[in-house]
């Protein structure tokens, strides 16, 4: 790791698992002035070869992320540097959210996705052990169907709501930008324009050459085996809205 001569503008991507953060990061890193270095708290993230960093304090980890960040080939004028943290990674570091809130000038990009889709995708990834799909992959076999329990859905929906509540109450509204997963897929150019404006960067077009691909393109009612049963069980609840959108 090399220490930057000046401190770039910091940002962090926060999300529930399987909410499009890898795709967003791939798009962000197309900008010549941006470096986003993956999951700071994931010991297996290839952007962070120094696994011993996880023995450090929350503050020291953020110093690694924003002051002694890993450099990337071809990036000679980095003005904005970021990382991402998924909700489960806060469990072992309950003070990390507060430490993030104390970091000067930090901007927060939040990726949101229908939590039922997020949960389905998470279960599929755990079953197959395949977490990412790239354009060079030749196997066109779709992920397996899943069956979700009522309690698993209830817990996941509750966790999602609490996580986003915590974000909203930890950072100033002007320092938060929320991106919807579905819109990011449909309109990546427009979403990136919002990000560039939010971060204070010049707009750069998207090349369209991203390698990361969607693993599941079928709608929810074709991928969750007990979808109709779950929809009936949630019919009179606020979370019923998650079953109204059946597109993947």
N, C-alpha and C positions, 0 to 999 in steps of 0.2 A: 504494500500500500504506500502510496505517495501522498504527502501532505500538500494540499493546494496552497499557492502563494496568497490567495485571497479566498475569503469564505463565500461560496456560491449561495444563492437563495435556496433555502431548504423546502422540501415538500415530502409528504408521506401519503401513501395510498392505503386506505383502510377498507376492509370488506369482510363479509362472511366468506367461507370457503366456496370455491366454484362459482365466483361472481364476475369472471372476466378480467381479473387483474393481470394475468400473464399476457393476454391479448392487448390490454391497454398499455402495458409496459413496453411491449414490442413496438407499438405505434409511437409512444413517447420517445423512445430511443432513436427514432429516425431523425429527430431534430438535432442539428449539429451542436447546439448549446446545452443539451440535456443529457444527463446520465442518471438512470434509475437502476439501482443495483439489486433488484429482487428482494427476497425475504430475509430481512436482517436477523430474525430470530430462528431461522431454519438452519440447523447444523449441516444439512445436506445441500443447501443452495450452492451451485457451482460458482456464483459470483463472489462467494465469501470462503476462500480456502482456509482462512484462519479460524478453525473451530474453537480454539481456546478463547476467542473473543466472548463466548457465551458465559464464561466464568466472571466476566466483568460486571460492574454495576450498570444500571439502566442509563445513567448519565454518560458513562464511558462508552457504552454501545452507541449512543447517539453521536458522540464525538467521532467514533469510527465511521458512522454513516454520513456525517455532514462535514467533517473537517479532515479526516484521513481516509476518505472513500477510495475504493478501487477505481483505477483509471481504465478507460476503454480505448482500443486502437482507433486512431483517426479523430478522436475528440481532443482538440487542442485549445478550444475556447469554451470551457464549461462554465456556464453562468448559473445553472440550476441543477441541483443534485437531490435525488430522492431514494426512497426505499419503500417497501410495502410490509404491512403486518396484517395477518388474518386474525379474526376474532379468537380462535382457540389458543393462539400464541401468547395472548395476554394472561392465560391462566397461571402460568409459571412466573409471570412478572406482573403482579397486580398493580405495581406502582408505575408501570411504563406509560399508561395513558396520561397520568398527571405530569410525568417527566416530559412527554411530548408537548403538553400544553404549556410548559415553561420554556420550551426552546424558542429563542427569538425569531420572529418573522416567519414561523412555520406555516405553510399552506397545507390544507388537508383535502385530498381528493377521495371521495367516498364512492365506491362502486356498489350499486344496489341491484338486486335481482329478486324476482319472485322466489321466496324462500322454499316453496315446494319444489321448484326446479333446481334450486341450489342443493337441497337435500337429496333429491333423486340422483343428481349428477355425482354427489359425494358418495352415495352408496354404490353407484356403478363403478366409480374409480376404485373404491376399496375392494370390490369384488374381483375386478380384473387386474388390479395393480397398475393400470395405465392411467396416468394423470394428465398427460399431454399428448396431442396428436399433431404431427407436422405434415406439411404438404408433400414431403417426400415419401411418406408412409404409403405402402401399396395395399395394405390389408383394408379392404372396404367393408369388413364385417362390422355391423352395428353393435353397440354395447348391449349387454343382457337386460332383459326386463327386470324390474325390481318390485318387491312388495314392501310397503311401508306400514308400520304399525301406527295406531292412533296415538299412542304415547310418544313415539319418536317424533311424529309431526308436531304434537303439542309442545314438546320440549324445544324443538328447533325453531318453531314460530316465536315462542317466548324469548328464547336466547337472541334471535335476530332483532326483535323489538327492543329488548334491553340494551343491546349493543349500539344500535343507532341512537337510542335515547342518551346513552352515555357520551357518544360523540358530540351530539348537539349541545350537551350541557358542559362539555369540557373545553370547547373552542368557540371563539367569537363567530357569529354567523357570516361575517365578511371574509373569514379565513377558511370557509368550507365550500367546496363545490361538489354537488352530487351528480353522478352520472348513472343513467339507467342502462343495465346490461342490454336490453332489447334495442334501445336506440343506438348504443355503441356498435352493435352488429349491423343495423340498418343504415346508419348515417355516421360512419367513423370520421369523415371529413368535418362535419358540423360539430361533433363532440370534441374533436381535437382543437377546433377553433375556440371553443369555450375554454378548454384547458389552457391554451396559449394566452388568451386574454386574462384568465384568472391568475396565471403565473407571471404575467407581464413580459411575455416573449413575442417576438415577431412571428407572424403566421407562416407556417411551412406546409406545403401540400404533402399528402400521404402518397407514397409511391405505389401502394397496392401490392407490394411484393412480400407481404408478411407471410411467414412460413407456418405459423400456428393456425390450426384448423379446428372447427367445432367437432367434438366427438359424437354428439347426439343432435340430430336434426328432426327427429320425430316429435310430435306433440305429446304432452303429458298423458293424455288419456290412452295413448298407444305404448307408453313406456312404463307406466305404473300399473301393475296388474290389478290392483284393488282400487283403482282410481274412483270408480262409481260409488263403491262402498264408503270410501273416505269422504267423498263429496256429500253424501247423505249425512254422515256423522257431523260434518262441519256446517251443515246447511243453515242453522239458526245462529251461528257464531260470527263474530267479526272477521275471523280468518277465512270465511267462505269465499272471500274475494280472490284468494289464491287459486281457487279451482275454476274461476271464471275464464282465465286465460289458459288455453290448452295448447297454444303453440310453444314449441321448445325454445 
